[in-house]
């Protein structure tokens, strides 16, 4: 009996593999699934080649710039300090445009990177114990240089060891509460591991109005504040000032990419790439400052918001993509109807977002060792399907296109969820089932008929 088991192929012992599992077992290189996808979306295929072959680069630029700003603004209202800090980062963080990119914006250097969120000095963060920091060795998955170690130990961590979220939270508690927490080991992961709980931007508002309109609204509300009403004035003035500062910085951030694209176009020898760079410049000069005019505008504007969020805070499970098939659909439908866009061109733009997400990693210390490892995925939630505000089925052609991408795109981004309900079309259910059957684990399913009444009952 034992001999029979040992002679059985591993695939037979483990049952029938899903297509996704079979590709992993065969050791296939990372790439789009299927010859048709690889041919029609060759740009994405080339961007995926060797995706995991080079070490992850540690990005200290955001940490240095945040620390500089926070030191310079001590004593000011915290919300305004954070606004000024984000503006300082957006104005000074190094930028780049890779050879194949149509969608631009990054919170780190080329390739995969790990942003250091120095304000989160707490459990799990590799810089919690500075004395253990050392340059990485050849072959390790994370690149940390001698200069990185020096900057962390001498410039960055000395400030944040007393000002980080976790420490600030603990110091704000009464002594007896701190003693109880230490005694019964109450864990505070939100203060130590990330900046807040989950939420999603109003991407539709940015696409429809533009950041410039939001900045104007903040200026008008600031002008309308009554200084006699001190309670509201003291609370809202710093916030509205911070909104204006950040809006201006976001526009300037996009314009920096426009300038870079134009300077690269001036030196580009290939006519096709020169044309692409000039198009990038034109798009970045328009969005996110102004309303999106096209699907490409809309995707670029959305990605700028995501990139700025990544530079602002630790994103894992924090800032999602929201109902992406709803707020992008009007631009997709218009471009398709007017012959300016094909489904494969739309997929190239969407999958550029997925690659941008996958390039960002989290870094943790191996237990009991000063060595580093890239951590778990960061799960930027992306939702398709569901209901419209007036109770109709919300699935559309873009919903199906995103499901197709999930079957053909090899990385586990985005964290896709499908909302289903009693009115969900059979065709959408079938497409969801086909995607789940592929074996990637996506999409998750949420039942609107259960969740919406629950949220309404809770005041949502």
GIZI-V85083 format. One line per field, one symbol per residue. psi: psi as a letter, one per 40 degrees, with the letter a starting at -180 (. if undefined). A space follows every 10 residues. Layout:
psi = ???
This chain:
psi = ddddddehid dddeahiidd dddddefiih iihidddddd fddddddehf dediihhhhe dddddddddd deeheihddd dddddddddd dehiiihide hdhihieaii aiihhhgdef hahdheedgd eehiiiihei ehhhiddddd ddddddddde deeidddddd deiidddddd dddefhhgdd dddidiaiii igdddddddi dddddddddd dddeihedgd dddddddddd dddddddddd dddddddddd ddddddehdh dddddddddd ddddddiedi iididddddd dddddddddd ddihehechi eagdeddedd dddddddeee iidddddddd eddddddddh iihihhheie iiihaiiefh hhhiaaiide eiheiadddd dddddddehe ifiighihhi adehiddddd ddddddddee eiiihhhddd dddddddee.
